[in-house]
């Protein structure tokens, strides 16, 4: 509650008296956190730990009382969905509420769903998984019911990112319509894409959003007022992801850095805000800045016309500080908008590949968990431990995966270890997950993903054996049996890591 109020005041600049009514209402809602029906992360003392320094640790746990989940972990699957992007791309409709209305794409020259299904094969011009499941089931509701029953029987309790509104619920005039399939014990996380839509994220010539502009604040407010407000009372909701793998490092910026890219691709107003930040950082001393960066300019405004900018130690240091400033502004603006629309649910943060210190330094005051994607053979223990120690937050691994050659898929693109057989794949998941949950600060894991990606040219390039089920919807039996055992044992391993540590 305290974090929520601070969030509102720090970013919005609203005076305490204006927030009075909102604070009173929130106080009533939070008089007893012990009786709150909403999902929360909390700690409990651990009698032992897996740290080499042998310091006392706190184990983190998930509780979702209304969903019947107590003292457990979030055990989930990404992309539990089944839409037909082929119909969307050529005049049809997106699955209601999943990705929003179709919109024109300059990349394809026609309307597309904002996020194509991962089963869409661009070489065949069809959603492979949708086509096969519609031959098997009478409709998508029947598919969703089967998917939910399967997940629960395999021991999963969470629908990960980009899951179907047939399972999570859809918006109807500002209210959350009860989903056709809503089994007890199955919660979900919701991705808001506050920074930009995933489609724009990957293909826009300028992947950087000017988070300092008034229009960005308006965009966050509009998104929160629709998607967060309608879910404010949903006790099945774990929380909100803000975005996915945000662009801030050279991997996303064509080898450039954030500060240089911002200066060269933003509008004049956006460039001005970057230059103002630099000027403030150097206390307005242009000559000091020029000496540090190795440039010759006679005014701060002239900085925007220098392309390329020379590399220097000062620029690298300033870029790191600017990343923190950028991300702090982004989080503050987005989280404030969400909390004003929905004060009840957790902020799951940005889904990050490998958060560096510039992000971790500002994350703790805005979000409830550090979310990481780790597609290695073993858990990224050093990275996660560092993230936890810097932020004091629990860690959720919301993407990880293993692929197998015997699936018949190319496996030419996509992250994660490539092994020979489904038996090897199951063994990889078992070892990874059991070692992961021994870490006391880990709050859960979401495997990637429900179904296999297609063998043809998929929109994001992947063609891999990521699924629990084949593209014809048949489960990989050895894998789902392994996960049934993994999920059953995970909370016990988390509670007693000393009994399982190698």
Secondary structure, DSSP 4 states (H G I P E B T S, - for coil): -HHHHHHHHHHH---TTTTHHHHHHHHHHTS-GGG--S-EEEEEE-S----TT----EEEEEEEGGGTEEEE-EEEES------HHHHHTT--PSTTTS-S-EEETTTTEEE-SS--TTEETTTTEEHHHHHHHHHSSSHHHHHHHHHHHHHHTT--EE-TT--HHHH-EEETTEEEPPS---TT-EEEEE--SS--HHHHHH-S-----TTSHHHHHHHHHHIIIIIGGGTT-TTEEEEEEEES---STTTTTT--HHHHHHHHS-HHHHHHHHHHHHHHTTT-HHHHHHHHT---SSGGGGGG--SPPP-HHHHHHHHHHHHHHHHHHHHHHHHHHHHH-SSSEEEEEEBSS--HHHHHHHTTT-SEEEEE--SSS--HHHHHHHHHHH--EEEEEE--EEEGGGSS---SSSSEEESSHHHHHHHHHHHHHHHTTSTTEEEEEES-SBPPPSS-BTTS------SB-TTS-B-HHHHHHHHHHHHHHHHHHHTGGGT--
